[in-house]
Amino acid sequence: MSASNVEPLRKARPCPECGRPSDRTLYPFCSTRCKNIDLNRWLSGSYAIPVTEEEENQRPSEDGE
């Protein structure tokens, strides 16, 4: 069985940073550079998961109620 007969595990898609085809070993990125750019954005707070005011008010209180 040759490697050309093996079906990829993931569907090919463009790199979310630069748009070039993604590399199988760095999926979904095309290079280590693009992967590190994305990681830096998460660590610096550029990316954030939005929270509505209503969700903030539904947190359990600290006194156990």
Protein Blocks (a to p, Z undefined) as FASTA:
>chain_A
ZZklpccfbdcdddfklopacdfklocbfbfklmmmmmmmmmnomaccdddfklmmmpcc
fkoZZ
